[in-house]
Amino acid sequence: MQTVGNVLVRVGLKKRRPQLTREQAMGARPIRNPSLQWKVNDEGNAVVVLPRRGDWSGKALGWLFMVPAQKPVELDEVGSTVWEHCDADHTVAEIVDVLASKYKLNRREVEVSLTEYLRTLGRRGMVGFVVDKEIAREAGVADQDIIGLEDIATTREQLAEAQQRTAEAAEETRRILEEMGQGAPQAAREAESADEAVQGDSEADGGQ
């Protein structure tokens, strides 16, 4: 029995995801979606801000149930370790080694759990995978060296541009927040002066 996804692929409404062999997948380098904002909280866990789904279903849910446009998702300790290593520098196999060593786990069990976790992140558009051009060609996407982030980038050059745009947006946000912070003390001083003036004009003790 065909799944809905297979039907959509056949009628051209959905692209078929490139399929990698186990060896190719182990050599792929996960990369975080550069358009997503994230930070590490006080507990040391990664918190990733995910946008609401942009398809008709996501829009309908947003309209019916007032679903916010963005939602922060906190990853657990292991998930945060994986997330921080999705930097295009570490292969899947290397992340397996990191987890097996750090948490004293069986390497084969880690491999199974990690690959499923990365698939989940990939389905949610949170990560993609950098692969060699030869592997991409064998997977049927000869013009790509990044798989899974087609809406953001399909080449390293496009990925670098997306990362630059994100960095510039973050810098602009930081600048605006700094300006707001600089204005706050001045507003506080003005409010304090106004309060003192009121107190001076009032004969009541502790006038408000």
PyMOL CGO cylinders between C-alpha atoms (Angstrom):
from pymol import cmd
from pymol.cgo import CYLINDER

trace = [
    CYLINDER, 0.00, 0.00, 0.00, 1.38, 3.36, -1.01, 0.3, 1, 1, 1, 1, 1, 1,
    CYLINDER, 1.38, 3.36, -1.01, 1.86, 6.06, 1.59, 0.3, 1, 1, 1, 1, 1, 1,
    CYLINDER, 1.86, 6.06, 1.59, 0.54, 9.57, 1.07, 0.3, 1, 1, 1, 1, 1, 1,
    CYLINDER, 0.54, 9.57, 1.07, 4.12, 10.74, 0.62, 0.3, 1, 1, 1, 1, 1, 1,
    CYLINDER, 4.12, 10.74, 0.62, 4.71, 8.26, -2.20, 0.3, 1, 1, 1, 1, 1, 1,
    CYLINDER, 4.71, 8.26, -2.20, 1.53, 9.34, -3.94, 0.3, 1, 1, 1, 1, 1, 1,
    CYLINDER, 1.53, 9.34, -3.94, 2.53, 13.00, -3.71, 0.3, 1, 1, 1, 1, 1, 1,
    CYLINDER, 2.53, 13.00, -3.71, 5.91, 12.17, -5.19, 0.3, 1, 1, 1, 1, 1, 1,
    CYLINDER, 5.91, 12.17, -5.19, 4.29, 10.32, -8.09, 0.3, 1, 1, 1, 1, 1, 1,
    CYLINDER, 4.29, 10.32, -8.09, 1.97, 13.20, -8.98, 0.3, 1, 1, 1, 1, 1, 1,
    CYLINDER, 1.97, 13.20, -8.98, 4.76, 15.73, -8.68, 0.3, 1, 1, 1, 1, 1, 1,
    CYLINDER, 4.76, 15.73, -8.68, 3.53, 17.56, -5.57, 0.3, 1, 1, 1, 1, 1, 1,
    CYLINDER, 3.53, 17.56, -5.57, 6.43, 16.44, -3.43, 0.3, 1, 1, 1, 1, 1, 1,
    CYLINDER, 6.43, 16.44, -3.43, 10.09, 15.86, -4.18, 0.3, 1, 1, 1, 1, 1, 1,
    CYLINDER, 10.09, 15.86, -4.18, 11.59, 12.49, -3.42, 0.3, 1, 1, 1, 1, 1, 1,
    CYLINDER, 11.59, 12.49, -3.42, 14.31, 12.74, -0.78, 0.3, 1, 1, 1, 1, 1, 1,
    CYLINDER, 14.31, 12.74, -0.78, 17.73, 11.53, -1.90, 0.3, 1, 1, 1, 1, 1, 1,
    CYLINDER, 17.73, 11.53, -1.90, 18.52, 8.10, -0.48, 0.3, 1, 1, 1, 1, 1, 1,
    CYLINDER, 18.52, 8.10, -0.48, 21.96, 7.43, 1.00, 0.3, 1, 1, 1, 1, 1, 1,
    CYLINDER, 21.96, 7.43, 1.00, 23.52, 4.11, 1.82, 0.3, 1, 1, 1, 1, 1, 1,
    CYLINDER, 23.52, 4.11, 1.82, 24.52, 3.45, 5.43, 0.3, 1, 1, 1, 1, 1, 1,
    CYLINDER, 24.52, 3.45, 5.43, 28.17, 4.13, 4.61, 0.3, 1, 1, 1, 1, 1, 1,
    CYLINDER, 28.17, 4.13, 4.61, 27.31, 7.37, 2.83, 0.3, 1, 1, 1, 1, 1, 1,
    CYLINDER, 27.31, 7.37, 2.83, 25.06, 8.47, 5.69, 0.3, 1, 1, 1, 1, 1, 1,
    CYLINDER, 25.06, 8.47, 5.69, 27.79, 7.82, 8.26, 0.3, 1, 1, 1, 1, 1, 1,
    CYLINDER, 27.79, 7.82, 8.26, 30.14, 10.05, 6.25, 0.3, 1, 1, 1, 1, 1, 1,
    CYLINDER, 30.14, 10.05, 6.25, 27.62, 12.88, 5.83, 0.3, 1, 1, 1, 1, 1, 1,
    CYLINDER, 27.62, 12.88, 5.83, 28.13, 16.03, 7.91, 0.3, 1, 1, 1, 1, 1, 1,
    CYLINDER, 28.13, 16.03, 7.91, 24.97, 17.35, 9.60, 0.3, 1, 1, 1, 1, 1, 1,
    CYLINDER, 24.97, 17.35, 9.60, 24.50, 21.11, 9.44, 0.3, 1, 1, 1, 1, 1, 1,
    CYLINDER, 24.50, 21.11, 9.44, 22.01, 23.20, 11.42, 0.3, 1, 1, 1, 1, 1, 1,
    CYLINDER, 22.01, 23.20, 11.42, 19.46, 25.17, 9.43, 0.3, 1, 1, 1, 1, 1, 1,
    CYLINDER, 19.46, 25.17, 9.43, 21.10, 28.62, 9.38, 0.3, 1, 1, 1, 1, 1, 1,
    CYLINDER, 21.10, 28.62, 9.38, 17.75, 30.40, 9.34, 0.3, 1, 1, 1, 1, 1, 1,
    CYLINDER, 17.75, 30.40, 9.34, 16.81, 29.10, 12.80, 0.3, 1, 1, 1, 1, 1, 1,
    CYLINDER, 16.81, 29.10, 12.80, 17.58, 31.11, 15.92, 0.3, 1, 1, 1, 1, 1, 1,
    CYLINDER, 17.58, 31.11, 15.92, 18.88, 29.17, 18.90, 0.3, 1, 1, 1, 1, 1, 1,
    CYLINDER, 18.88, 29.17, 18.90, 20.72, 29.64, 22.17, 0.3, 1, 1, 1, 1, 1, 1,
    CYLINDER, 20.72, 29.64, 22.17, 21.97, 27.67, 25.16, 0.3, 1, 1, 1, 1, 1, 1,
    CYLINDER, 21.97, 27.67, 25.16, 19.88, 28.20, 28.31, 0.3, 1, 1, 1, 1, 1, 1,
    CYLINDER, 19.88, 28.20, 28.31, 21.02, 28.28, 31.94, 0.3, 1, 1, 1, 1, 1, 1,
    CYLINDER, 21.02, 28.28, 31.94, 20.69, 24.49, 32.14, 0.3, 1, 1, 1, 1, 1, 1,
    CYLINDER, 20.69, 24.49, 32.14, 23.12, 24.07, 29.25, 0.3, 1, 1, 1, 1, 1, 1,
    CYLINDER, 23.12, 24.07, 29.25, 20.44, 22.84, 26.85, 0.3, 1, 1, 1, 1, 1, 1,
    CYLINDER, 20.44, 22.84, 26.85, 19.91, 24.16, 23.34, 0.3, 1, 1, 1, 1, 1, 1,
    CYLINDER, 19.91, 24.16, 23.34, 16.66, 26.06, 22.77, 0.3, 1, 1, 1, 1, 1, 1,
    CYLINDER, 16.66, 26.06, 22.77, 15.71, 26.28, 19.08, 0.3, 1, 1, 1, 1, 1, 1,
    CYLINDER, 15.71, 26.28, 19.08, 13.02, 28.67, 17.84, 0.3, 1, 1, 1, 1, 1, 1,
    CYLINDER, 13.02, 28.67, 17.84, 10.89, 26.91, 15.23, 0.3, 1, 1, 1, 1, 1, 1,
    CYLINDER, 10.89, 26.91, 15.23, 8.49, 28.72, 12.91, 0.3, 1, 1, 1, 1, 1, 1,
    CYLINDER, 8.49, 28.72, 12.91, 4.94, 27.49, 12.55, 0.3, 1, 1, 1, 1, 1, 1,
    CYLINDER, 4.94, 27.49, 12.55, 4.43, 25.19, 9.58, 0.3, 1, 1, 1, 1, 1, 1,
    CYLINDER, 4.43, 25.19, 9.58, 3.90, 27.20, 6.41, 0.3, 1, 1, 1, 1, 1, 1,
    CYLINDER, 3.90, 27.20, 6.41, 1.69, 24.69, 4.57, 0.3, 1, 1, 1, 1, 1, 1,
    CYLINDER, 1.69, 24.69, 4.57, -2.10, 24.99, 4.43, 0.3, 1, 1, 1, 1, 1, 1,
    CYLINDER, -2.10, 24.99, 4.43, -2.49, 22.74, 7.47, 0.3, 1, 1, 1, 1, 1, 1,
    CYLINDER, -2.49, 22.74, 7.47, -0.16, 24.88, 9.59, 0.3, 1, 1, 1, 1, 1, 1,
    CYLINDER, -0.16, 24.88, 9.59, -1.87, 28.06, 8.48, 0.3, 1, 1, 1, 1, 1, 1,
    CYLINDER, -1.87, 28.06, 8.48, -5.31, 26.61, 9.24, 0.3, 1, 1, 1, 1, 1, 1,
    CYLINDER, -5.31, 26.61, 9.24, -4.23, 25.52, 12.72, 0.3, 1, 1, 1, 1, 1, 1,
    CYLINDER, -4.23, 25.52, 12.72, -2.76, 28.95, 13.34, 0.3, 1, 1, 1, 1, 1, 1,
    CYLINDER, -2.76, 28.95, 13.34, -6.00, 30.64, 12.33, 0.3, 1, 1, 1, 1, 1, 1,
    CYLINDER, -6.00, 30.64, 12.33, -8.31, 28.29, 14.23, 0.3, 1, 1, 1, 1, 1, 1,
    CYLINDER, -8.31, 28.29, 14.23, -6.35, 27.85, 17.44, 0.3, 1, 1, 1, 1, 1, 1,
    CYLINDER, -6.35, 27.85, 17.44, -4.21, 31.00, 17.55, 0.3, 1, 1, 1, 1, 1, 1,
    CYLINDER, -4.21, 31.00, 17.55, -1.01, 28.98, 17.24, 0.3, 1, 1, 1, 1, 1, 1,
    CYLINDER, -1.01, 28.98, 17.24, 1.94, 31.40, 17.60, 0.3, 1, 1, 1, 1, 1, 1,
    CYLINDER, 1.94, 31.40, 17.60, 4.12, 32.06, 14.55, 0.3, 1, 1, 1, 1, 1, 1,
    CYLINDER, 4.12, 32.06, 14.55, 7.16, 30.79, 16.43, 0.3, 1, 1, 1, 1, 1, 1,
    CYLINDER, 7.16, 30.79, 16.43, 7.72, 28.25, 19.16, 0.3, 1, 1, 1, 1, 1, 1,
    CYLINDER, 7.72, 28.25, 19.16, 10.86, 27.66, 21.25, 0.3, 1, 1, 1, 1, 1, 1,
    CYLINDER, 10.86, 27.66, 21.25, 11.78, 23.99, 21.57, 0.3, 1, 1, 1, 1, 1, 1,
    CYLINDER, 11.78, 23.99, 21.57, 14.20, 22.93, 24.31, 0.3, 1, 1, 1, 1, 1, 1,
    CYLINDER, 14.20, 22.93, 24.31, 16.35, 19.91, 23.52, 0.3, 1, 1, 1, 1, 1, 1,
    CYLINDER, 16.35, 19.91, 23.52, 17.44, 17.56, 26.29, 0.3, 1, 1, 1, 1, 1, 1,
    CYLINDER, 17.44, 17.56, 26.29, 21.08, 17.03, 27.22, 0.3, 1, 1, 1, 1, 1, 1,
    CYLINDER, 21.08, 17.03, 27.22, 21.79, 14.38, 24.60, 0.3, 1, 1, 1, 1, 1, 1,
    CYLINDER, 21.79, 14.38, 24.60, 19.83, 16.24, 21.93, 0.3, 1, 1, 1, 1, 1, 1,
    CYLINDER, 19.83, 16.24, 21.93, 21.74, 19.42, 22.75, 0.3, 1, 1, 1, 1, 1, 1,
    CYLINDER, 21.74, 19.42, 22.75, 25.05, 17.59, 22.36, 0.3, 1, 1, 1, 1, 1, 1,
    CYLINDER, 25.05, 17.59, 22.36, 23.94, 16.37, 18.94, 0.3, 1, 1, 1, 1, 1, 1,
    CYLINDER, 23.94, 16.37, 18.94, 22.68, 19.83, 17.96, 0.3, 1, 1, 1, 1, 1, 1,
    CYLINDER, 22.68, 19.83, 17.96, 25.93, 21.55, 18.87, 0.3, 1, 1, 1, 1, 1, 1,
    CYLINDER, 25.93, 21.55, 18.87, 27.87, 19.02, 16.78, 0.3, 1, 1, 1, 1, 1, 1,
    CYLINDER, 27.87, 19.02, 16.78, 25.69, 19.65, 13.70, 0.3, 1, 1, 1, 1, 1, 1,
    CYLINDER, 25.69, 19.65, 13.70, 28.23, 22.15, 12.42, 0.3, 1, 1, 1, 1, 1, 1,
    CYLINDER, 28.23, 22.15, 12.42, 29.27, 20.62, 9.06, 0.3, 1, 1, 1, 1, 1, 1,
    CYLINDER, 29.27, 20.62, 9.06, 32.63, 19.76, 10.66, 0.3, 1, 1, 1, 1, 1, 1,
    CYLINDER, 32.63, 19.76, 10.66, 31.60, 16.46, 12.27, 0.3, 1, 1, 1, 1, 1, 1,
    CYLINDER, 31.60, 16.46, 12.27, 30.40, 13.43, 10.36, 0.3, 1, 1, 1, 1, 1, 1,
    CYLINDER, 30.40, 13.43, 10.36, 27.53, 11.31, 11.65, 0.3, 1, 1, 1, 1, 1, 1,
    CYLINDER, 27.53, 11.31, 11.65, 30.08, 8.62, 12.54, 0.3, 1, 1, 1, 1, 1, 1,
    CYLINDER, 30.08, 8.62, 12.54, 32.11, 11.11, 14.58, 0.3, 1, 1, 1, 1, 1, 1,
    CYLINDER, 32.11, 11.11, 14.58, 28.99, 12.24, 16.47, 0.3, 1, 1, 1, 1, 1, 1,
    CYLINDER, 28.99, 12.24, 16.47, 28.27, 8.58, 17.22, 0.3, 1, 1, 1, 1, 1, 1,
    CYLINDER, 28.27, 8.58, 17.22, 31.75, 8.31, 18.73, 0.3, 1, 1, 1, 1, 1, 1,
    CYLINDER, 31.75, 8.31, 18.73, 31.20, 11.47, 20.81, 0.3, 1, 1, 1, 1, 1, 1,
    CYLINDER, 31.20, 11.47, 20.81, 27.93, 10.18, 22.27, 0.3, 1, 1, 1, 1, 1, 1,
    CYLINDER, 27.93, 10.18, 22.27, 29.20, 6.65, 22.89, 0.3, 1, 1, 1, 1, 1, 1,
    CYLINDER, 29.20, 6.65, 22.89, 32.25, 8.00, 24.73, 0.3, 1, 1, 1, 1, 1, 1,
    CYLINDER, 32.25, 8.00, 24.73, 30.49, 10.75, 26.68, 0.3, 1, 1, 1, 1, 1, 1,
    CYLINDER, 30.49, 10.75, 26.68, 27.56, 8.65, 27.86, 0.3, 1, 1, 1, 1, 1, 1,
    CYLINDER, 27.56, 8.65, 27.86, 29.29, 5.23, 27.99, 0.3, 1, 1, 1, 1, 1, 1,
    CYLINDER, 29.29, 5.23, 27.99, 26.85, 3.68, 25.52, 0.3, 1, 1, 1, 1, 1, 1,
    CYLINDER, 26.85, 3.68, 25.52, 27.07, 0.85, 23.00, 0.3, 1, 1, 1, 1, 1, 1,
    CYLINDER, 27.07, 0.85, 23.00, 28.19, 2.30, 19.68, 0.3, 1, 1, 1, 1, 1, 1,
    CYLINDER, 28.19, 2.30, 19.68, 25.71, 0.32, 17.59, 0.3, 1, 1, 1, 1, 1, 1,
    CYLINDER, 25.71, 0.32, 17.59, 22.79, 1.40, 19.77, 0.3, 1, 1, 1, 1, 1, 1,
    CYLINDER, 22.79, 1.40, 19.77, 23.94, 5.01, 19.54, 0.3, 1, 1, 1, 1, 1, 1,
    CYLINDER, 23.94, 5.01, 19.54, 24.15, 4.76, 15.76, 0.3, 1, 1, 1, 1, 1, 1,
    CYLINDER, 24.15, 4.76, 15.76, 20.56, 3.53, 15.47, 0.3, 1, 1, 1, 1, 1, 1,
    CYLINDER, 20.56, 3.53, 15.47, 19.21, 6.15, 17.87, 0.3, 1, 1, 1, 1, 1, 1,
    CYLINDER, 19.21, 6.15, 17.87, 21.23, 8.99, 16.35, 0.3, 1, 1, 1, 1, 1, 1,
    CYLINDER, 21.23, 8.99, 16.35, 20.26, 8.28, 12.76, 0.3, 1, 1, 1, 1, 1, 1,
    CYLINDER, 20.26, 8.28, 12.76, 16.57, 8.21, 13.73, 0.3, 1, 1, 1, 1, 1, 1,
    CYLINDER, 16.57, 8.21, 13.73, 16.97, 11.44, 15.70, 0.3, 1, 1, 1, 1, 1, 1,
    CYLINDER, 16.97, 11.44, 15.70, 18.69, 13.13, 12.77, 0.3, 1, 1, 1, 1, 1, 1,
    CYLINDER, 18.69, 13.13, 12.77, 15.89, 11.96, 10.47, 0.3, 1, 1, 1, 1, 1, 1,
    CYLINDER, 15.89, 11.96, 10.47, 13.41, 13.60, 12.85, 0.3, 1, 1, 1, 1, 1, 1,
    CYLINDER, 13.41, 13.60, 12.85, 15.38, 16.84, 12.85, 0.3, 1, 1, 1, 1, 1, 1,
    CYLINDER, 15.38, 16.84, 12.85, 15.62, 16.63, 9.08, 0.3, 1, 1, 1, 1, 1, 1,
    CYLINDER, 15.62, 16.63, 9.08, 11.86, 16.14, 8.65, 0.3, 1, 1, 1, 1, 1, 1,
    CYLINDER, 11.86, 16.14, 8.65, 11.29, 19.25, 10.79, 0.3, 1, 1, 1, 1, 1, 1,
    CYLINDER, 11.29, 19.25, 10.79, 13.69, 21.26, 8.65, 0.3, 1, 1, 1, 1, 1, 1,
    CYLINDER, 13.69, 21.26, 8.65, 16.13, 21.73, 11.51, 0.3, 1, 1, 1, 1, 1, 1,
    CYLINDER, 16.13, 21.73, 11.51, 19.18, 20.11, 9.91, 0.3, 1, 1, 1, 1, 1, 1,
    CYLINDER, 19.18, 20.11, 9.91, 20.54, 19.19, 6.51, 0.3, 1, 1, 1, 1, 1, 1,
    CYLINDER, 20.54, 19.19, 6.51, 23.58, 17.18, 5.45, 0.3, 1, 1, 1, 1, 1, 1,
    CYLINDER, 23.58, 17.18, 5.45, 26.74, 18.20, 3.64, 0.3, 1, 1, 1, 1, 1, 1,
    CYLINDER, 26.74, 18.20, 3.64, 27.91, 15.42, 1.30, 0.3, 1, 1, 1, 1, 1, 1,
    CYLINDER, 27.91, 15.42, 1.30, 30.60, 14.99, -1.32, 0.3, 1, 1, 1, 1, 1, 1,
    CYLINDER, 30.60, 14.99, -1.32, 29.50, 15.84, -4.84, 0.3, 1, 1, 1, 1, 1, 1,
    CYLINDER, 29.50, 15.84, -4.84, 30.15, 12.27, -5.96, 0.3, 1, 1, 1, 1, 1, 1,
    CYLINDER, 30.15, 12.27, -5.96, 27.79, 10.97, -3.28, 0.3, 1, 1, 1, 1, 1, 1,
    CYLINDER, 27.79, 10.97, -3.28, 25.19, 13.58, -4.25, 0.3, 1, 1, 1, 1, 1, 1,
    CYLINDER, 25.19, 13.58, -4.25, 25.44, 12.46, -7.87, 0.3, 1, 1, 1, 1, 1, 1,
    CYLINDER, 25.44, 12.46, -7.87, 24.93, 8.82, -6.86, 0.3, 1, 1, 1, 1, 1, 1,
    CYLINDER, 24.93, 8.82, -6.86, 21.90, 9.90, -4.81, 0.3, 1, 1, 1, 1, 1, 1,
    CYLINDER, 21.90, 9.90, -4.81, 20.37, 11.60, -7.85, 0.3, 1, 1, 1, 1, 1, 1,
    CYLINDER, 20.37, 11.60, -7.85, 21.11, 15.24, -6.96, 0.3, 1, 1, 1, 1, 1, 1,
    CYLINDER, 21.11, 15.24, -6.96, 24.24, 15.93, -8.98, 0.3, 1, 1, 1, 1, 1, 1,
    CYLINDER, 24.24, 15.93, -8.98, 23.93, 19.70, -8.65, 0.3, 1, 1, 1, 1, 1, 1,
    CYLINDER, 23.93, 19.70, -8.65, 23.88, 19.64, -4.84, 0.3, 1, 1, 1, 1, 1, 1,
    CYLINDER, 23.88, 19.64, -4.84, 26.34, 19.12, -2.04, 0.3, 1, 1, 1, 1, 1, 1,
    CYLINDER, 26.34, 19.12, -2.04, 23.80, 19.94, 0.68, 0.3, 1, 1, 1, 1, 1, 1,
    CYLINDER, 23.80, 19.94, 0.68, 20.81, 17.65, 1.14, 0.3, 1, 1, 1, 1, 1, 1,
    CYLINDER, 20.81, 17.65, 1.14, 17.73, 18.37, 3.23, 0.3, 1, 1, 1, 1, 1, 1,
    CYLINDER, 17.73, 18.37, 3.23, 17.81, 22.19, 3.24, 0.3, 1, 1, 1, 1, 1, 1,
    CYLINDER, 17.81, 22.19, 3.24, 16.65, 22.75, -0.32, 0.3, 1, 1, 1, 1, 1, 1,
    CYLINDER, 16.65, 22.75, -0.32, 14.48, 25.71, 0.71, 0.3, 1, 1, 1, 1, 1, 1,
    CYLINDER, 14.48, 25.71, 0.71, 17.57, 27.39, 2.19, 0.3, 1, 1, 1, 1, 1, 1,
    CYLINDER, 17.57, 27.39, 2.19, 20.58, 26.14, 0.24, 0.3, 1, 1, 1, 1, 1, 1,
    CYLINDER, 20.58, 26.14, 0.24, 21.72, 23.33, -2.02, 0.3, 1, 1, 1, 1, 1, 1,
    CYLINDER, 21.72, 23.33, -2.02, 25.39, 24.33, -2.27, 0.3, 1, 1, 1, 1, 1, 1,
    CYLINDER, 25.39, 24.33, -2.27, 28.06, 25.40, 0.20, 0.3, 1, 1, 1, 1, 1, 1,
    CYLINDER, 28.06, 25.40, 0.20, 28.10, 28.86, -1.37, 0.3, 1, 1, 1, 1, 1, 1,
    CYLINDER, 28.10, 28.86, -1.37, 24.36, 29.32, -0.81, 0.3, 1, 1, 1, 1, 1, 1,
    CYLINDER, 24.36, 29.32, -0.81, 24.73, 27.99, 2.74, 0.3, 1, 1, 1, 1, 1, 1,
    CYLINDER, 24.73, 27.99, 2.74, 27.48, 30.53, 3.48, 0.3, 1, 1, 1, 1, 1, 1,
    CYLINDER, 27.48, 30.53, 3.48, 25.23, 33.31, 2.16, 0.3, 1, 1, 1, 1, 1, 1,
    CYLINDER, 25.23, 33.31, 2.16, 22.34, 32.13, 4.35, 0.3, 1, 1, 1, 1, 1, 1,
    CYLINDER, 22.34, 32.13, 4.35, 24.63, 32.00, 7.38, 0.3, 1, 1, 1, 1, 1, 1,
    CYLINDER, 24.63, 32.00, 7.38, 25.83, 35.53, 6.63, 0.3, 1, 1, 1, 1, 1, 1,
    CYLINDER, 25.83, 35.53, 6.63, 22.25, 36.82, 6.39, 0.3, 1, 1, 1, 1, 1, 1,
    CYLINDER, 22.25, 36.82, 6.39, 21.41, 35.20, 9.71, 0.3, 1, 1, 1, 1, 1, 1,
    CYLINDER, 21.41, 35.20, 9.71, 24.50, 36.70, 11.34, 0.3, 1, 1, 1, 1, 1, 1,
    CYLINDER, 24.50, 36.70, 11.34, 23.61, 40.15, 10.01, 0.3, 1, 1, 1, 1, 1, 1,
    CYLINDER, 23.61, 40.15, 10.01, 20.04, 39.83, 11.27, 0.3, 1, 1, 1, 1, 1, 1,
    CYLINDER, 20.04, 39.83, 11.27, 21.30, 38.75, 14.70, 0.3, 1, 1, 1, 1, 1, 1,
    CYLINDER, 21.30, 38.75, 14.70, 23.69, 41.71, 14.80, 0.3, 1, 1, 1, 1, 1, 1,
    CYLINDER, 23.69, 41.71, 14.80, 20.88, 44.10, 13.88, 0.3, 1, 1, 1, 1, 1, 1,
    CYLINDER, 20.88, 44.10, 13.88, 18.69, 42.64, 16.63, 0.3, 1, 1, 1, 1, 1, 1,
    CYLINDER, 18.69, 42.64, 16.63, 21.55, 43.03, 19.13, 0.3, 1, 1, 1, 1, 1, 1,
    CYLINDER, 21.55, 43.03, 19.13, 22.07, 46.64, 18.06, 0.3, 1, 1, 1, 1, 1, 1,
    CYLINDER, 22.07, 46.64, 18.06, 18.38, 47.48, 18.49, 0.3, 1, 1, 1, 1, 1, 1,
    CYLINDER, 18.38, 47.48, 18.49, 18.29, 45.85, 21.92, 0.3, 1, 1, 1, 1, 1, 1,
    CYLINDER, 18.29, 45.85, 21.92, 21.39, 47.78, 22.96, 0.3, 1, 1, 1, 1, 1, 1,
    CYLINDER, 21.39, 47.78, 22.96, 19.80, 51.04, 21.85, 0.3, 1, 1, 1, 1, 1, 1,
    CYLINDER, 19.80, 51.04, 21.85, 16.66, 50.18, 23.80, 0.3, 1, 1, 1, 1, 1, 1,
    CYLINDER, 16.66, 50.18, 23.80, 18.82, 49.39, 26.82, 0.3, 1, 1, 1, 1, 1, 1,
    CYLINDER, 18.82, 49.39, 26.82, 20.63, 52.70, 26.55, 0.3, 1, 1, 1, 1, 1, 1,
    CYLINDER, 20.63, 52.70, 26.55, 17.33, 54.52, 26.41, 0.3, 1, 1, 1, 1, 1, 1,
    CYLINDER, 17.33, 54.52, 26.41, 16.01, 52.79, 29.52, 0.3, 1, 1, 1, 1, 1, 1,
    CYLINDER, 16.01, 52.79, 29.52, 18.31, 54.54, 32.06, 0.3, 1, 1, 1, 1, 1, 1,
    CYLINDER, 18.31, 54.54, 32.06, 17.41, 57.92, 30.56, 0.3, 1, 1, 1, 1, 1, 1,
    CYLINDER, 17.41, 57.92, 30.56, 13.71, 57.11, 30.84, 0.3, 1, 1, 1, 1, 1, 1,
    CYLINDER, 13.71, 57.11, 30.84, 14.26, 55.99, 34.41, 0.3, 1, 1, 1, 1, 1, 1,
    CYLINDER, 14.26, 55.99, 34.41, 16.07, 59.24, 35.24, 0.3, 1, 1, 1, 1, 1, 1,
    CYLINDER, 16.07, 59.24, 35.24, 13.25, 61.30, 33.72, 0.3, 1, 1, 1, 1, 1, 1,
    CYLINDER, 13.25, 61.30, 33.72, 10.68, 59.31, 35.67, 0.3, 1, 1, 1, 1, 1, 1,
    CYLINDER, 10.68, 59.31, 35.67, 12.69, 59.81, 38.87, 0.3, 1, 1, 1, 1, 1, 1,
    CYLINDER, 12.69, 59.81, 38.87, 12.92, 63.58, 38.27, 0.3, 1, 1, 1, 1, 1, 1,
    CYLINDER, 12.92, 63.58, 38.27, 9.19, 63.77, 37.65, 0.3, 1, 1, 1, 1, 1, 1,
    CYLINDER, 9.19, 63.77, 37.65, 8.53, 61.82, 40.84, 0.3, 1, 1, 1, 1, 1, 1,
    CYLINDER, 8.53, 61.82, 40.84, 10.75, 64.15, 42.84, 0.3, 1, 1, 1, 1, 1, 1,
    CYLINDER, 10.75, 64.15, 42.84, 8.87, 67.14, 41.43, 0.3, 1, 1, 1, 1, 1, 1,
    CYLINDER, 8.87, 67.14, 41.43, 5.56, 65.66, 42.48, 0.3, 1, 1, 1, 1, 1, 1,
    CYLINDER, 5.56, 65.66, 42.48, 6.90, 64.95, 45.94, 0.3, 1, 1, 1, 1, 1, 1,
    CYLINDER, 6.90, 64.95, 45.94, 8.17, 68.52, 46.23, 0.3, 1, 1, 1, 1, 1, 1,
    CYLINDER, 8.17, 68.52, 46.23, 4.78, 69.95, 45.38, 0.3, 1, 1, 1, 1, 1, 1,
    CYLINDER, 4.78, 69.95, 45.38, 2.94, 67.65, 47.76, 0.3, 1, 1, 1, 1, 1, 1,
    CYLINDER, 2.94, 67.65, 47.76, 2.57, 68.38, 51.44, 0.3, 1, 1, 1, 1, 1, 1,
    CYLINDER, 2.57, 68.38, 51.44, 1.54, 64.81, 52.17, 0.3, 1, 1, 1, 1, 1, 1,
    CYLINDER, 1.54, 64.81, 52.17, 4.23, 62.55, 53.53, 0.3, 1, 1, 1, 1, 1, 1,
    CYLINDER, 4.23, 62.55, 53.53, 5.28, 60.16, 50.72, 0.3, 1, 1, 1, 1, 1, 1,
    CYLINDER, 5.28, 60.16, 50.72, 2.97, 61.83, 48.19, 0.3, 1, 1, 1, 1, 1, 1,
    CYLINDER, 2.97, 61.83, 48.19, 2.17, 59.76, 45.10, 0.3, 1, 1, 1, 1, 1, 1,
]
cmd.load_cgo(trace, "trace")
